[in-house]
């Protein structure tokens, strides 16, 4: 199998993984929760509510999709390693976050006890993964600039870098009482970027395959 079909398949798997995460999050937001405040609490804290295990499965699906996207990007970017490696590490961290739950978000419990090891692993892993994605957004502009068919994505990516940086600034602006809103804005930006990158990797793979067929 040459690299074009492999990139196309990897991008399709990536889209499936990201879509699984989105569907699970949407469904869990539709399920009534007595003690959950979506304005103040993070998405990960749904793991402590009804059917919360689905959040863990969703994070693992997102990580698997991210690993597939890293493979597809490696082929589509001419086997340049930096962006795929950053995406792969981010994806592994999402899988780890799916294995280790974050805290409940209860401020009383947080003040009474030190954060559990699993909570620290989850929260630090998610934070590092978001920073790595931001670095990926910056590096992909450099790596894709000379590749045919990537001009439109680069333009989109430049805009999305600005949006993603702004999402980091939103946290202190909205404060702890609206942490859930801040995080959902940032995760929404992340998901859109992953989807657009996967679609572009897939379309670039198809275009390369068609060009190869015409040349043969």
Residue frames as qw, qx, qy, qz and C-alpha x, y, z in Angstrom:
[[0.000, 0.890, 0.456, 0.000, 0.00, 0.00, 0.00],
 [0.422, 0.392, -0.050, 0.816, 1.50, 3.40, -0.96],
 [0.201, -0.186, -0.488, 0.829, 1.42, 6.39, 1.31],
 [0.282, -0.147, -0.202, -0.926, -1.60, 8.14, -0.29],
 [0.654, -0.357, -0.559, -0.365, -4.21, 5.48, 0.58],
 [0.561, -0.239, -0.621, 0.493, -2.57, 5.07, 4.00],
 [0.064, -0.024, -0.221, 0.973, -2.95, 8.80, 4.71],
 [0.463, -0.234, -0.363, -0.774, -6.56, 8.73, 3.47],
 [0.684, -0.331, -0.648, -0.048, -7.40, 5.79, 5.73],
 [0.433, -0.170, -0.510, 0.723, -5.63, 7.38, 8.70],
 [0.127, -0.098, 0.023, -0.987, -7.54, 10.63, 8.21],
 [0.599, -0.307, -0.497, -0.547, -10.83, 8.72, 8.08],
 [0.645, -0.307, -0.635, 0.292, -9.99, 6.96, 11.35],
 [0.227, -0.036, -0.308, 0.923, -9.09, 10.35, 12.84],
 [0.358, -0.226, -0.206, -0.882, -12.46, 11.78, 11.85],
 [0.691, -0.339, -0.601, -0.217, -14.20, 8.77, 13.38],
 [0.550, -0.212, -0.568, 0.575, -12.28, 9.16, 16.65],
 [0.027, 0.017, -0.167, 0.985, -12.94, 12.89, 16.96],
 [0.494, -0.265, -0.396, -0.727, -16.60, 12.40, 16.00],
 [0.645, -0.321, -0.689, 0.080, -16.97, 9.72, 18.69],
 [0.333, -0.168, -0.450, 0.812, -15.65, 12.15, 21.29],
 [0.195, -0.091, -0.080, -0.973, -18.02, 14.91, 20.14],
 [0.590, -0.298, -0.573, -0.485, -21.07, 12.62, 20.09],
 [0.584, -0.308, -0.670, 0.339, -20.33, 11.31, 23.59],
 [0.172, -0.109, -0.311, 0.928, -19.89, 14.82, 24.99],
 [0.358, -0.164, -0.260, -0.882, -23.13, 16.02, 23.39],
 [0.634, -0.322, -0.664, -0.233, -25.08, 13.00, 24.67],
 [0.505, -0.290, -0.606, 0.542, -23.78, 13.42, 28.22],
 [0.011, 0.008, 0.136, -0.991, -24.76, 17.08, 28.16],
 [0.510, -0.226, -0.409, -0.722, -28.32, 15.99, 27.33],
 [0.613, -0.302, -0.721, 0.116, -28.47, 13.55, 30.25],
 [0.377, -0.830, -0.023, -0.411, -29.82, 15.23, 33.43],
 [0.615, 0.067, -0.556, 0.555, -27.21, 15.57, 36.20],
 [0.436, -0.812, -0.388, 0.000, -28.24, 16.71, 39.68],
 [0.542, -0.736, 0.036, 0.404, -24.86, 18.01, 40.88],
 [0.608, 0.067, 0.360, 0.704, -23.17, 19.06, 37.65],
 [0.117, 0.881, 0.130, -0.439, -22.78, 22.71, 36.64],
 [0.750, 0.398, 0.304, 0.432, -21.70, 22.98, 33.01],
 [0.138, 0.956, -0.030, 0.257, -20.89, 26.69, 33.45],
 [0.345, -0.825, 0.427, -0.134, -18.36, 26.09, 36.23],
 [0.749, -0.309, 0.583, 0.061, -17.21, 22.48, 35.77],
 [0.066, 0.497, -0.708, -0.497, -15.01, 20.94, 33.12],
 [0.778, 0.197, -0.393, -0.448, -16.11, 18.37, 30.56],
 [0.453, 0.252, -0.835, 0.185, -13.87, 15.78, 32.21],
 [0.222, -0.122, 0.675, -0.693, -15.81, 16.10, 35.46],
 [0.767, 0.055, -0.173, -0.615, -18.76, 14.44, 33.72],
 [0.527, 0.207, -0.822, 0.063, -16.84, 11.23, 34.48],
 [0.007, 0.004, -0.784, 0.621, -18.24, 11.49, 38.02],
 [0.547, 0.151, 0.167, -0.806, -21.85, 11.75, 36.82],
 [0.812, 0.221, 0.478, -0.253, -24.33, 9.32, 35.29],
 [0.851, 0.466, 0.179, 0.162, -22.79, 7.27, 32.46],
 [0.120, -0.925, 0.304, 0.193, -19.55, 9.09, 33.20],
 [0.696, -0.231, 0.591, 0.335, -17.47, 6.16, 31.96],
 [0.629, 0.656, 0.369, 0.194, -18.41, 7.30, 28.45],
 [0.051, 0.976, -0.201, -0.058, -16.24, 10.39, 28.87],
 [0.510, -0.542, 0.630, 0.222, -13.27, 8.14, 29.49],
 [0.693, 0.273, 0.622, 0.242, -14.10, 6.10, 26.40],
 [0.391, 0.900, 0.189, 0.044, -14.50, 9.33, 24.42],
 [0.161, -0.885, 0.404, 0.165, -11.07, 10.60, 25.46],
 [0.608, -0.236, 0.711, 0.264, -9.53, 7.27, 24.47],
 [0.611, 0.584, 0.507, 0.170, -11.34, 7.44, 21.10],
 [0.167, 0.982, -0.064, -0.061, -10.05, 11.00, 20.65],
 [0.387, -0.682, 0.576, 0.230, -6.53, 9.80, 21.41],
 [0.666, 0.103, 0.691, 0.262, -6.78, 6.94, 18.93],
 [0.469, 0.819, 0.318, 0.093, -8.10, 9.37, 16.31],
 [0.065, -0.951, 0.264, 0.148, -5.24, 11.72, 17.07],
 [0.552, -0.393, 0.672, 0.299, -2.68, 8.96, 16.61],
 [0.627, 0.446, 0.593, 0.238, -4.25, 8.11, 13.25],
 [0.254, 0.962, 0.099, -0.003, -4.14, 11.78, 12.29],
 [0.337, -0.769, 0.469, 0.275, -0.45, 11.91, 13.23],
 [0.619, -0.030, 0.707, 0.342, 0.20, 9.03, 10.85],
 [0.481, 0.721, 0.469, 0.170, -1.81, 10.65, 8.09],
 [0.013, 0.987, -0.091, -0.129, -0.08, 14.00, 8.60],
 [0.531, -0.510, 0.564, 0.374, 3.31, 12.28, 8.41],
 [0.568, 0.274, 0.664, 0.401, 2.48, 11.02, 4.93],
 [0.276, 0.867, 0.392, 0.133, 0.70, 14.18, 3.78],
 [0.143, -0.964, 0.159, 0.156, 3.46, 16.52, 4.97],
 [0.617, 0.659, -0.418, 0.099, 6.13, 14.71, 3.01],
 [0.865, -0.158, -0.391, 0.273, 7.30, 12.58, 5.93],
 [0.104, 0.559, -0.365, 0.737, 8.28, 15.58, 8.02],
 [0.523, -0.203, -0.791, 0.245, 8.30, 14.45, 11.62],
 [0.061, 0.098, -0.447, 0.887, 7.72, 17.44, 13.92],
 [0.537, -0.126, -0.015, -0.834, 3.96, 17.96, 13.60],
 [0.795, -0.101, -0.544, -0.249, 3.11, 14.23, 13.55],
 [0.508, 0.013, -0.693, 0.511, 5.28, 13.69, 16.64],
 [0.139, -0.103, 0.353, -0.919, 3.60, 16.56, 18.51],
 [0.686, -0.110, -0.219, -0.685, 0.17, 15.22, 17.56],
 [0.737, -0.028, -0.675, 0.015, 1.15, 11.69, 18.58],
 [0.283, 0.028, -0.655, 0.700, 2.35, 12.81, 22.04],
 [0.382, -0.095, 0.143, -0.908, -0.82, 14.89, 22.49],
 [0.751, -0.068, -0.442, -0.485, -2.91, 11.86, 21.53],
 [0.591, -0.026, -0.745, 0.308, -1.15, 9.60, 24.01],
 [0.016, 0.038, -0.497, 0.867, -1.85, 12.19, 26.70],
 [0.593, -0.098, -0.114, -0.791, -5.56, 12.17, 25.76],
 [0.763, -0.074, -0.629, -0.129, -5.60, 8.39, 26.16],
 [0.387, 0.002, -0.677, 0.626, -3.88, 8.74, 29.55],
 [0.260, -0.090, 0.233, -0.933, -6.47, 11.36, 30.51],
 [0.722, -0.110, -0.372, -0.573, -9.16, 8.83, 29.63],
 [0.687, -0.067, -0.696, 0.197, -7.62, 6.29, 31.97],
 [0.342, -0.222, -0.538, 0.738, -7.14, 8.70, 34.91],
 [0.089, -0.819, -0.527, -0.208, -10.16, 10.76, 36.02],
 [0.121, 0.471, -0.198, 0.851, -9.93, 14.38, 37.03],
 [0.009, -0.134, -0.704, 0.697, -11.35, 15.62, 40.34],
 [0.070, 0.619, 0.781, -0.039, -15.03, 16.18, 41.04],
 [0.107, 0.518, 0.195, 0.826, -14.71, 19.95, 41.01],
 [0.514, -0.754, -0.406, -0.045, -16.10, 20.18, 44.53],
 [0.195, 0.740, -0.305, 0.567, -14.33, 23.23, 46.07],
 [0.652, -0.624, 0.269, -0.336, -14.91, 21.99, 49.61],
 [0.979, -0.074, 0.133, 0.135, -13.31, 18.63, 48.86],
 [0.652, 0.579, -0.137, 0.470, -10.48, 20.34, 47.02],
 [0.092, -0.777, 0.333, -0.527, -9.67, 22.56, 50.01],
 [0.792, -0.489, 0.264, -0.253, -9.92, 19.69, 52.48],
 [0.890, -0.111, 0.383, 0.221, -7.64, 17.26, 50.65],
 [0.140, -0.544, 0.565, 0.605, -4.63, 17.36, 48.40],
 [0.706, 0.434, -0.246, -0.502, -5.46, 16.61, 44.77],
 [0.902, -0.092, 0.421, 0.008, -5.28, 12.88, 44.08],
 [0.368, -0.379, 0.650, 0.546, -2.48, 11.54, 41.91],
 [0.405, 0.417, 0.756, 0.299, -4.96, 10.49, 39.24],
 [0.145, 0.925, 0.313, -0.157, -6.38, 14.03, 39.14],
 [0.208, -0.777, 0.350, 0.480, -2.91, 15.52, 38.72],
 [0.434, -0.067, 0.766, 0.469, -2.05, 13.06, 35.95],
 [0.337, 0.663, 0.653, 0.142, -5.29, 13.87, 34.12],
 [0.050, 0.959, 0.177, -0.216, -5.14, 17.65, 34.48],
 [0.274, -0.682, 0.461, 0.497, -1.42, 18.05, 33.72],
 [0.471, 0.085, 0.777, 0.409, -1.72, 15.67, 30.76],
 [0.313, 0.780, 0.535, 0.083, -4.60, 17.64, 29.25],
 [0.072, -0.939, 0.059, 0.332, -2.80, 20.96, 29.76],
 [0.369, -0.463, 0.623, 0.512, 0.41, 19.70, 28.12],
 [0.466, 0.343, 0.754, 0.312, -1.57, 18.23, 25.22],
 [0.228, 0.908, 0.343, -0.075, -3.25, 21.58, 24.52],
 [0.173, -0.832, 0.329, 0.411, 0.11, 23.37, 24.52],
 [0.454, -0.179, 0.753, 0.441, 1.52, 20.74, 22.14],
 [0.425, 0.633, 0.629, 0.154, -1.44, 21.22, 19.80],
 [0.074, 0.966, 0.045, -0.243, -0.80, 24.97, 19.78],
 [0.303, -0.601, 0.584, 0.454, 2.84, 24.32, 18.89],
 [0.506, 0.216, 0.779, 0.302, 1.63, 21.95, 16.13],
 [0.323, 0.858, 0.393, -0.071, -0.52, 24.75, 14.72],
 [0.052, -0.903, 0.265, 0.333, 2.53, 26.99, 14.52],
 [0.399, -0.397, 0.735, 0.377, 4.91, 24.40, 13.10],
 [0.587, 0.405, 0.691, 0.122, 2.51, 23.08, 10.44],
 [0.314, 0.921, 0.061, -0.223, 2.57, 26.50, 8.76],
 [0.117, -0.746, 0.588, 0.290, 6.32, 26.19, 8.32],
 [0.451, -0.150, 0.861, 0.183, 6.28, 22.57, 7.20],
 [0.512, 0.523, 0.681, 0.018, 3.38, 22.86, 4.75],
 [0.142, 0.796, -0.024, -0.588, 4.27, 26.18, 3.14],
 [0.061, 0.503, -0.675, -0.537, 6.18, 24.57, 0.26],
 [0.302, 0.144, 0.940, 0.063, 3.68, 21.75, -0.35],
 [0.225, -0.116, -0.527, -0.812, 1.19, 21.92, -3.18],
 [0.473, -0.444, -0.665, -0.372, -2.45, 22.16, -2.12],
 [0.487, -0.430, -0.593, 0.475, -1.84, 23.41, 1.43],
 [0.128, 0.271, -0.001, 0.954, -2.28, 27.15, 0.84],
 [0.481, -0.532, -0.303, -0.627, -5.94, 27.29, 1.94],
 [0.770, -0.449, -0.431, 0.142, -5.23, 25.24, 5.04],
 [0.516, -0.010, -0.259, 0.817, -2.33, 27.51, 6.00],
 [0.135, -0.407, -0.090, -0.899, -4.59, 30.55, 5.78],
 [0.697, -0.520, -0.353, -0.346, -7.18, 28.82, 7.95],
 [0.783, -0.225, -0.414, 0.407, -4.47, 27.67, 10.33],
 [0.285, 0.233, -0.204, 0.907, -3.08, 31.17, 10.87],
 [0.433, -0.476, -0.122, -0.756, -6.54, 32.39, 11.87],
 [0.834, -0.386, -0.367, -0.144, -7.04, 29.37, 14.11],
 [0.603, 0.039, -0.438, 0.665, -3.72, 29.95, 15.89],
 [0.071, -0.331, 0.154, -0.928, -5.01, 33.38, 16.91],
 [0.691, -0.397, -0.240, -0.555, -8.34, 31.90, 18.04],
 [0.845, -0.200, -0.466, 0.168, -6.63, 29.14, 20.02],
 [0.391, 0.150, -0.392, 0.819, -4.28, 31.62, 21.75],
 [0.330, -0.388, 0.013, -0.860, -7.30, 33.75, 22.67],
 [0.795, -0.359, -0.412, -0.264, -8.96, 30.69, 24.26],
 [0.649, -0.088, -0.508, 0.560, -6.03, 30.49, 26.68],
 [0.068, 0.193, -0.211, 0.956, -6.63, 34.14, 27.62],
 [0.528, -0.433, -0.378, -0.625, -10.34, 33.46, 28.16],
 [0.656, -0.290, -0.655, 0.237, -9.65, 31.41, 31.31],
 [0.311, -0.229, -0.429, 0.817, -8.54, 34.30, 33.56],
 [0.175, -0.162, -0.196, -0.951, -11.03, 36.67, 31.94],
 [0.626, -0.354, -0.470, -0.511, -14.05, 34.50, 32.79],
 [0.331, -0.499, 0.578, -0.554, -12.70, 33.23, 36.13],
 [0.041, -0.102, 0.982, -0.151, -13.19, 29.98, 38.02],
 [0.481, 0.311, 0.563, -0.596, -16.97, 30.39, 38.20],
 [0.708, 0.588, 0.005, -0.391, -17.13, 30.11, 34.40],
 [0.278, -0.490, 0.781, 0.269, -14.31, 27.63, 33.91],
 [0.592, 0.268, 0.759, 0.018, -16.66, 25.23, 32.12],
 [0.476, 0.842, 0.177, -0.182, -17.52, 27.87, 29.53],
 [0.003, 0.821, -0.507, -0.262, -13.85, 28.72, 28.97],
 [0.424, -0.270, 0.847, 0.173, -12.89, 25.09, 28.52],
 [0.617, 0.477, 0.624, -0.051, -15.73, 24.35, 26.13],
 [0.359, 0.895, -0.100, -0.244, -14.66, 27.26, 23.92],
 [0.095, -0.679, 0.698, 0.207, -11.11, 25.93, 23.83],
 [0.514, -0.011, 0.856, 0.053, -12.09, 22.29, 23.26],
 [0.593, 0.684, 0.376, -0.196, -14.46, 23.42, 20.51],
 [0.251, 0.864, -0.363, -0.244, -11.58, 25.24, 18.82],
 [0.307, -0.438, 0.836, 0.122, -9.38, 22.15, 19.21],
 [0.620, 0.266, 0.735, -0.068, -11.98, 19.82, 17.72],
 [0.535, 0.805, 0.118, -0.227, -12.60, 22.07, 14.73],
 [0.080, 0.783, -0.577, -0.219, -8.87, 22.28, 14.00],
 [0.429, -0.219, 0.874, 0.060, -8.44, 18.51, 14.22],
 [0.636, 0.496, 0.574, -0.141, -11.41, 17.93, 11.91],
 [0.427, 0.868, -0.105, -0.232, -10.23, 20.47, 9.32],
 [0.097, -0.649, 0.733, 0.181, -6.69, 19.03, 9.40],
 [0.539, 0.017, 0.842, -0.004, -8.03, 15.48, 8.97],
 [0.611, 0.679, 0.364, -0.182, -10.25, 16.54, 6.08],
 [0.275, 0.867, -0.346, -0.229, -7.34, 18.32, 4.41],
 [0.299, -0.443, 0.836, 0.127, -5.01, 15.35, 4.89],
 [0.614, 0.279, 0.735, -0.069, -7.67, 13.14, 3.36],
 [0.540, 0.804, 0.170, -0.180, -8.34, 15.42, 0.40],
 [0.054, 0.804, -0.548, -0.224, -4.62, 15.97, -0.19],
 [0.468, -0.212, 0.854, 0.086, -4.15, 12.21, -0.23],
 [0.634, 0.525, 0.561, -0.089, -6.94, 11.76, -2.78],
 [0.361, 0.897, -0.123, -0.221, -5.52, 14.57, -4.97],
 [0.166, -0.638, 0.726, 0.196, -2.04, 13.00, -4.85],
 [0.577, 0.058, 0.815, 0.025, -3.47, 9.61, -5.76],
 [0.586, 0.721, 0.345, -0.135, -5.38, 11.08, -8.73],
 [0.179, 0.883, -0.372, -0.224, -2.27, 12.95, -9.91],
 [0.353, -0.414, 0.826, 0.147, -0.24, 9.75, -9.69],
 [0.636, 0.337, 0.693, -0.041, -2.88, 7.86, -11.68],
 [0.487, 0.849, 0.083, -0.188, -2.92, 10.51, -14.42],
 [0.006, 0.802, -0.564, -0.195, 0.87, 10.46, -14.65],
 [0.483, -0.234, 0.840, 0.084, 1.05, 6.67, -14.98]]
